[in-house]
Amino acid sequence: MMLRNLVRTSVKLSFQLSLRAYSVEAIKKRPPKILITGGLGQLGVECAKYLREKYGRNQVILSDIIKPTEEIVSDGPYMFVDILDFKGLQKIVVDHRVDWLIHFSALLSAIGEQNVSLAVRVNIEGMHNVIELAKQYKLRIFVPSTIGAFGPDSPRNPTPNVTIQRPRTIYGVSKVHAELLGEYYHYKFGLDFRCLRFPGGNYQCYLKPETRLPMMHVRDALRALSEFLEVPNEKLIRRVYNVTAMSFTPEELADAMSKYLPELRISYQPDSRQDIADSWPQVFDDSEARRDWDWRHELDLDDLVKLMLKEVKEKIIVK
Ligand SMILES: NC(=O)c1ccc[n+]([C@@H]2O[C@H](COP(=O)([O-])OP(=O)(O)OC[C@H]3O[C@@H](n4cnc5c(N)ncnc54)[C@H](O)[C@@H]3O)[C@@H](O)[C@H]2O)c1
């Protein structure tokens, strides 16, 4: 019995020692070199901007399989990386002495349902590649998950951090797989795996007006990601946390927008995505993130509407 306890204690100790210690002080002295996969999507470009401002332009390498615009190339380092090519990924990690890997490559829910076998390859095989690499080179690895990692058997209002998941989309299934694999590698090998479940980021008019979903502005999502990556390991009770800012329905969003756009009219055309949304959480309980590492959202529905209108106006003026 004692021997078993001793073995257990030494396993725990060596596991704790093998976790790379990135204190906030250490990060200030030598900012991390960060690789973002799937970086030319909705989150990646904004994320690179955010982290380059914080750690320096050349500290963040954006990568994807898409040909970049001139603007992307002039903003900072960009490389071709196919998530299915282990050796290619490995070369970049070694050549550029990567410390943190932010893994955004994925096929999302609607596209994934249209091409399940490709979603399995990109979302599941791709995850296998990055997690092995992170283990081999002791990288801190961030993998976003989603409210889509829950399903019709999950409690929906509110959805706690730990509960029944059982999603019914390949996207959701691949995200549960990523969460569990990451936790397993953390407990087995001491991998510094971190995962936030983000709510939706944009307005979806292909839903019924009364469909309630958790939401957050991308600026809050990126701040959550960046703050979460700097939390000392000893504060993290979990490797996977729900985060959110608010919950609203398309109708409530339209009401909030009509304060600024009184002439706004919306038509609702629910399609197959309604069924997916009906299986997702309505209210996301992120109290554990608030408790463990002080997560606080800054932007509520009114701020979101103001920012959205400002951004659309700027885009129209530029064009
Ligand atoms: N946007 C959201 O509201 C939201 C919410 C929750 C979670 N997430 C997660 O955040 C991550 C990024 O989301 P997003 O909205 O930017 O997605 P996105 O679809 O806009 O971008 C995904 C990127 O992955 C790339 N990709 C596809 N196949 C690849 C391959 N073989 N190799 C390398 N890259 C490949 C695509 O080219 C694309 O640029 C995803 O993992 C997603 O699940 C996003």
The ligand as an ORCA input file, in Angstrom:
! r2SCAN-3c Opt
* xyz 0 1
  N     -15.766     31.296    -35.033
  C     -16.455     30.871    -33.979
  O     -17.515     31.420    -33.642
  C     -15.938     29.699    -33.162
  C     -16.660     29.283    -32.035
  C     -16.184     28.193    -31.299
  C     -14.999     27.546    -31.677
  N     -14.327     27.961    -32.781
  C     -13.112     27.219    -33.162
  O     -12.050     28.112    -33.457
  C     -11.261     27.614    -34.535
  C     -11.176     28.671    -35.626
  O     -12.500     28.987    -36.027
  P     -12.764     29.929    -37.280
  O     -14.133     30.481    -37.125
  O     -11.590     30.841    -37.467
  O     -12.795     28.815    -38.432
  P     -12.670     29.032    -40.018
  O     -13.468     27.989    -40.689
  O     -12.934     30.460    -40.364
  O     -11.103     28.724    -40.249
  C     -10.576     27.434    -40.223
  C      -9.314     27.432    -41.066
  O      -8.794     26.082    -41.103
  C      -8.148     25.951    -42.346
  N      -7.935     24.559    -42.747
  C      -8.806     23.680    -43.298
  N      -8.191     22.530    -43.614
  C      -6.893     22.671    -43.250
  C      -5.737     21.850    -43.345
  N      -5.786     20.627    -43.889
  N      -4.560     22.331    -42.867
  C      -4.471     23.557    -42.327
  N      -5.526     24.394    -42.230
  C      -6.719     23.965    -42.694
  C      -9.079     26.658    -43.338
  O      -8.373     26.997    -44.530
  C      -9.549     27.865    -42.526
  O      -8.802     29.029    -42.816
  C     -11.921     26.308    -34.994
  O     -11.228     25.218    -34.444
  C     -13.322     26.399    -34.430
  O     -13.797     25.130    -34.117
  C     -14.771     29.014    -33.537
*
